[in-house]
Amino acid sequence: TTNTLDSITVSDCTLDPVFNSATAEYSCKVPNNVSSVTVNATATSSKSKVRGLGAKDLVEGKNTLPIRVIAEDGNEKIYNVNVTRKAGATSLKNEIMKNKIITAEPTLTTSSNNSSDASGLYKSTDTNTGNPTYYFRGNVENNYVSFAGQIWRIVRINEDGTIRLITQNRINSTSYKFNSIINNYTYMYYSNSQAKTQLESWYQTNIGSKSDLAQNVVSGDYYCEQAKVKESSSILSGNATMTVYNKYTPDFKCTTDSNGKGIVNASVGLLSYDEVVYAGGYPNQENNNYYLNNPDIHWWTMSPNGFISEFSYSSVWVITDKGKANYECVNMNNGFRVVLVLKSDTMTTGTGTSSDPFVVE
């Protein structure tokens, strides 16, 4: 009995050739715009008959195409070719907006796991323009994105419709100083930092130099280094007016402070303190149950904390491995979780879960 295949091909699919294989399952994927494939196969024996060849129409999802090989004595073997037709790309912004908007005001004076706040998508008009931004808060599980070889989390839709992402993990699996120079408040600012140099180098290597990736990213006034909030009243900040965190109300606004620092025009950056609080973090309160928490790392924000005169060092807000906001001297080693902004018309496939993230087309 010879009912084995010598070869099999499927148009628009990448299948390894089969030679007298005992296995009977083969798989491949095709883009959504491929509506049919052509199946060709030959049997090991010229006396065997092969059925199930030719053009085959596809539906979205998994298509099982059986190929029957009938030996001369009538014994039959079925080889199943599973062709998955990927779902068509959809607007990432539209997918985000399918979430029900939570209308209750979030509790911004504690971490999200110390309140009754629902997890999900919220809306705020506390922006520079007054136009709404839609942001994720709490233990969100449908804001994963795959892009440029990294897994990202969606932070929010900016007021202009662009989409802000942060990497799930630190870049290069290592930690970096925010700055080596510490003895002046000016070194708490991102635009004066080594962090800026490191991030821009990473971006250029991994995204900026690759036109197919860079075309999805927008550059502009999307990042904020304004000195706004500090850990205690004794902390200095040059001419900038900063508010102690327990008297501070976060917002999505950014203006130039009295040290001349504020909006950063860039293609890459870090999150602000305000964005972390909106997401569910808060100073000195652990929270392992919101989407920004990463139990493996401490990571830098872009927000200054001021100059600690007692120890003569400049400081920046960080998020600890317990999910709480804290501050550290700029020459400490912490991770960089990259933040970038995708175009408002970015198209993706996937459902946004950790097992099926949105994939940028």
C-alpha positions as CSV (number, residue, x, y, z in Angstrom):
1,T,0.0,0.0,0.0
2,T,1.5,3.3,-1.1
3,N,-0.7,6.2,-0.1
4,T,1.9,8.7,1.0
5,L,2.6,12.1,-0.5
6,D,5.8,13.0,-2.2
7,S,5.2,16.8,-2.3
8,I,2.5,19.4,-1.6
9,T,2.3,23.1,-2.2
10,V,-0.3,25.7,-1.4
11,S,-0.2,29.1,-3.2
12,D,0.5,32.1,-1.0
13,C,1.5,29.7,1.8
14,T,4.8,28.7,3.1
15,L,4.7,24.9,3.5
16,D,7.8,22.7,3.9
17,P,7.9,20.0,1.2
18,V,6.7,16.6,2.4
19,F,8.5,13.5,1.4
20,N,6.9,10.2,2.5
21,S,5.9,11.8,5.7
22,A,3.8,9.9,8.2
23,T,2.2,13.1,9.6
24,A,-1.1,14.2,8.2
25,E,-1.4,17.8,9.4
26,Y,0.1,20.9,7.7
27,S,-0.5,24.5,8.4
28,C,0.2,28.0,7.0
29,K,-1.2,31.5,7.2
30,V,-2.3,33.9,4.4
31,P,-3.2,37.6,4.5
32,N,-6.9,38.5,4.7
33,N,-6.8,39.8,1.1
34,V,-6.1,36.2,-0.2
35,S,-9.5,34.8,-0.8
36,S,-8.5,31.5,-2.4
37,V,-5.5,29.2,-2.8
38,T,-4.4,26.5,-5.2
39,V,-3.4,23.2,-3.8
40,N,-1.0,20.9,-5.7
41,A,0.3,17.5,-4.5
42,T,1.9,14.4,-5.9
43,A,1.8,10.9,-4.4
44,T,4.8,8.8,-3.9
45,S,3.4,6.1,-6.2
46,S,2.4,7.1,-9.7
47,K,-0.3,4.5,-9.4
48,S,-2.0,6.3,-6.5
49,K,-4.7,8.8,-7.0
50,V,-4.8,12.2,-5.3
51,R,-8.0,14.0,-4.7
52,G,-8.7,17.5,-3.3
53,L,-6.4,19.5,-5.5
54,G,-7.0,22.7,-7.4
55,A,-8.5,26.1,-6.4
56,K,-10.0,26.4,-2.9
57,D,-12.0,29.3,-1.6
58,L,-11.2,30.6,1.9
59,V,-13.2,32.0,4.7
60,E,-11.8,34.2,7.5
61,G,-10.1,32.1,10.2
62,K,-9.1,28.4,9.9
63,N,-9.8,26.5,6.7
64,T,-9.2,22.8,6.7
65,L,-8.5,21.5,3.2
66,P,-8.4,17.6,3.0
67,I,-6.2,15.9,0.5
68,R,-7.1,12.2,-0.1
69,V,-4.4,9.8,-1.4
70,I,-5.9,6.5,-2.6
71,A,-3.5,3.6,-3.2
72,E,-3.9,1.1,-6.0
73,D,-5.4,-1.4,-3.5
74,G,-8.0,1.2,-2.4
75,N,-6.5,2.1,0.9
76,E,-6.9,5.8,1.6
77,K,-5.1,8.3,3.7
78,I,-6.2,11.9,4.3
79,Y,-3.8,14.8,4.7
80,N,-5.3,17.9,6.2
81,V,-3.9,21.3,5.2
82,N,-5.0,24.0,7.7
83,V,-4.9,27.4,6.0
84,T,-5.6,30.3,8.4
85,R,-6.8,33.4,6.7
86,K,-5.8,36.3,9.1
87,A,-8.5,38.7,10.1
88,G,-8.5,42.0,8.2
89,A,-6.7,44.9,9.8
90,T,-8.8,47.4,11.7
91,S,-8.2,50.9,13.2
92,L,-6.4,50.6,16.5
93,K,-8.2,53.7,17.7
94,N,-11.6,52.3,16.8
95,E,-10.7,49.1,18.6
96,I,-9.8,51.0,21.8
97,M,-13.0,53.0,21.6
98,K,-15.0,49.8,21.6
99,N,-14.3,49.7,25.4
100,K,-17.2,51.1,27.4
101,I,-16.2,54.5,28.7
102,I,-16.2,54.6,32.5
103,T,-17.9,57.9,33.5
104,A,-17.2,57.8,37.2
105,E,-14.4,60.1,38.4
106,P,-11.3,58.2,39.3
107,T,-9.8,58.3,42.8
108,L,-6.5,60.2,42.2
109,T,-5.5,60.5,45.8
110,T,-4.6,56.8,46.2
111,S,-3.6,53.9,44.1
112,S,-6.3,52.2,42.0
113,N,-6.1,49.0,44.1
114,N,-6.9,51.0,47.2
115,S,-10.1,52.3,45.8
116,S,-13.3,51.0,44.3
117,D,-12.4,52.4,40.9
118,A,-13.4,50.1,38.0
119,S,-10.6,49.0,35.6
120,G,-11.0,50.1,32.0
121,L,-11.1,53.1,29.7
122,Y,-11.7,56.6,31.2
123,K,-12.1,60.1,29.6
124,S,-10.6,63.4,30.7
125,T,-10.7,66.9,29.2
126,D,-8.0,68.2,31.6
127,T,-5.8,68.7,28.5
128,N,-4.0,71.6,26.9
129,T,-6.6,71.9,24.2
130,G,-9.7,70.9,26.2
131,N,-10.3,68.1,23.8
132,P,-10.7,64.7,25.5
133,T,-8.1,62.1,26.0
134,Y,-9.1,58.5,26.7
135,Y,-6.9,56.6,29.1
136,F,-6.6,53.2,30.6
137,R,-6.7,52.7,34.4
138,G,-6.4,49.8,36.7
139,N,-6.0,46.1,35.9
140,V,-6.5,46.3,32.1
141,E,-6.0,43.2,30.1
142,N,-6.9,44.2,26.5
143,N,-4.3,46.9,25.8
144,Y,-1.4,44.9,24.6
145,V,0.4,45.8,21.3
146,S,3.1,44.1,19.3
147,F,5.3,46.5,17.4
148,A,9.0,46.7,16.5
149,G,9.9,43.4,18.2
150,Q,8.5,44.7,21.6
151,I,5.3,44.2,23.6
152,W,3.7,47.5,24.5
153,R,0.8,48.6,26.6
154,I,-1.6,51.3,25.4
155,V,-1.6,54.2,27.8
156,R,-4.2,56.5,26.1
157,I,-5.5,58.1,23.0
158,N,-4.1,61.6,23.0
159,E,-6.4,64.5,22.5
160,D,-5.4,64.7,18.8
161,G,-6.4,61.0,18.2
162,T,-2.8,59.7,18.2
163,I,-2.1,56.7,20.5
164,R,0.5,56.6,23.3
165,L,2.3,53.3,24.0
166,I,4.8,52.2,26.7
167,T,6.9,49.1,26.5
168,Q,5.9,46.3,28.8
169,N,9.5,45.7,29.8
170,R,12.6,47.8,30.0
171,I,14.8,48.1,26.9
172,N,17.9,46.0,26.5
173,S,17.1,44.1,29.7
174,T,19.3,46.5,31.6
175,S,19.1,49.6,33.7
176,Y,20.5,53.1,33.1
177,K,21.3,56.3,35.0
178,F,19.0,59.2,34.3
179,N,22.0,61.4,34.6
180,S,25.6,61.1,35.9
181,I,25.7,64.7,37.0
182,I,23.6,65.3,40.1
183,N,24.6,68.5,41.9
184,N,22.1,70.9,40.4
185,Y,18.4,71.0,39.9
186,T,18.8,71.4,36.1
187,Y,19.8,67.7,35.8
188,M,16.3,66.6,36.8
189,Y,15.1,67.6,33.4
190,Y,14.9,65.0,30.6
191,S,16.2,67.4,28.0
192,N,19.4,67.8,30.0
193,S,19.8,64.1,30.7
194,Q,21.7,61.0,29.5
195,A,18.3,59.4,29.4
196,K,17.4,61.4,26.3
197,T,20.6,60.4,24.5
198,Q,20.0,56.7,25.4
199,L,16.4,56.6,24.3
200,E,17.0,58.4,21.1
201,S,19.8,56.0,20.2
202,W,17.6,53.0,21.0
203,Y,14.8,54.5,18.9
204,Q,17.0,55.2,15.9
205,T,18.5,51.7,16.0
206,N,15.2,49.8,16.5
207,I,12.6,52.0,14.7
208,G,13.9,55.3,13.2
209,S,16.3,53.6,10.8
210,K,13.5,51.2,9.6
211,S,11.1,53.0,7.3
212,D,8.4,50.4,7.6
213,L,8.3,50.9,11.4
214,A,9.1,54.6,11.5
215,Q,6.1,55.4,9.2
216,N,3.8,54.4,12.0
217,V,5.3,56.8,14.6
218,V,4.5,60.5,15.0
219,S,7.0,63.1,16.3
220,G,5.9,66.2,18.0
221,D,4.9,67.9,21.3
222,Y,3.9,64.7,23.0
223,Y,6.2,64.6,26.0
224,C,6.3,66.6,29.2
225,E,9.3,67.4,31.5
226,Q,7.6,70.3,33.4
227,A,8.4,70.4,37.1
228,K,5.0,70.0,38.7
229,V,4.9,67.7,41.7
230,K,7.4,66.8,44.5
231,E,7.6,64.4,47.4
232,S,8.0,67.0,50.2
233,S,7.9,70.7,50.8
234,S,11.7,70.9,51.6
235,I,12.7,69.9,48.0
236,L,14.0,72.7,45.9
237,S,13.3,73.3,42.2
238,G,15.0,76.5,41.0
239,N,12.4,79.0,39.9
240,A,9.7,76.4,39.2
241,T,6.7,76.2,41.5
242,M,6.1,72.5,42.5
243,T,3.3,71.1,44.7
244,V,3.7,68.4,47.3
245,Y,2.1,65.2,45.9
246,N,-0.6,64.9,48.7
247,K,-1.9,68.4,47.7
248,Y,-1.5,67.9,44.0
249,T,-4.2,67.2,41.4
250,P,-2.9,65.4,38.3
251,D,-3.9,66.5,34.8
252,F,-2.9,65.9,31.2
253,K,-1.7,69.5,30.7
254,C,1.9,70.6,30.1
255,T,3.2,74.2,30.1
256,T,6.6,75.8,30.4
257,D,7.6,76.1,34.0
258,S,9.6,79.0,35.5
259,N,12.9,77.2,34.7
260,G,11.9,77.3,31.0
261,K,11.2,73.6,30.8
262,G,7.9,71.9,29.7
263,I,6.9,70.3,26.5
264,V,9.5,68.1,24.8
265,N,9.2,67.7,21.0
266,A,10.4,64.2,20.2
267,S,9.7,60.8,18.6
268,V,10.4,58.9,21.8
269,G,10.3,59.6,25.6
270,L,9.0,58.5,29.0
271,L,5.7,58.6,30.9
272,S,4.9,61.5,33.1
273,Y,4.1,61.3,36.8
274,D,0.5,62.4,36.0
275,E,0.0,59.6,33.5
276,V,1.1,57.0,36.1
277,V,-1.4,58.3,38.7
278,Y,-4.2,58.3,36.1
279,A,-3.2,54.7,35.3
280,G,-3.4,53.6,38.9
281,G,0.0,54.3,40.6
282,Y,0.5,56.6,43.6
283,P,3.4,57.7,45.8
284,N,4.4,55.4,48.7
285,Q,1.5,52.9,48.0
286,E,2.2,49.5,46.5
287,N,0.0,48.4,43.7
288,N,0.6,45.1,41.9
289,N,-2.8,45.1,40.2
290,Y,-2.6,47.8,37.5
291,Y,-1.3,47.4,34.0
292,L,1.8,49.6,34.5
293,N,3.1,47.5,37.3
294,N,6.1,45.4,36.4
295,P,7.4,43.3,39.3
296,D,10.8,42.8,37.7
297,I,12.0,46.4,37.5
298,H,12.1,49.9,38.8
299,W,11.7,52.4,36.0
300,W,12.1,56.1,35.2
301,T,9.4,58.6,34.4
302,M,10.1,61.9,32.7
303,S,8.9,64.0,35.7
304,P,11.3,65.9,37.9
305,N,11.0,65.6,41.7
306,G,13.4,68.5,42.4
307,F,16.7,69.1,44.2
308,I,17.3,67.4,47.5
309,S,19.5,70.0,49.2
310,E,20.2,67.8,52.3
311,F,22.1,65.4,50.1
312,S,22.9,67.7,47.2
313,Y,21.3,65.7,44.4
314,S,18.8,66.1,41.7
315,S,15.9,63.6,41.6
316,V,13.2,62.2,39.3
317,W,10.1,60.2,39.9
318,V,10.4,56.5,39.4
319,I,8.0,53.5,39.7
320,T,9.1,50.7,41.8
321,D,8.8,46.9,41.3
322,K,5.9,47.1,43.7
323,G,4.0,49.5,41.5
324,K,4.4,52.6,43.7
325,A,5.7,56.0,42.7
326,N,8.8,57.1,44.5
327,Y,11.8,59.3,43.8
328,E,15.5,58.6,43.3
329,C,18.7,60.4,42.7
330,V,19.3,60.8,38.9
331,N,22.5,58.7,39.1
332,M,20.7,55.6,40.3
333,N,20.2,52.7,37.9
334,N,16.6,52.1,36.8
335,G,14.9,50.7,33.6
336,F,13.8,52.7,30.6
337,R,10.3,51.8,29.5
338,V,10.1,53.5,26.1
339,V,7.1,55.7,25.3
340,L,6.1,56.5,21.7
341,V,3.1,57.8,19.8
342,L,1.4,56.0,16.9
343,K,-0.5,57.7,14.2
344,S,-4.2,58.1,14.6
345,D,-4.9,55.9,11.6
346,T,-2.7,53.0,12.7
347,M,-4.1,49.7,11.5
348,T,-3.8,46.5,13.5
349,T,-4.9,42.9,13.7
350,G,-5.5,40.9,17.0
351,T,-7.7,41.5,20.0
352,G,-5.3,43.2,22.4
353,T,-4.9,40.5,24.9
354,S,-1.5,39.2,26.1
355,S,-2.0,36.0,24.0
356,D,-3.4,37.9,21.0
357,P,-2.0,41.4,21.1
358,F,-2.8,44.1,18.6
359,V,-0.2,43.7,15.8
360,V,0.6,47.0,14.0
361,E,0.3,46.4,10.2
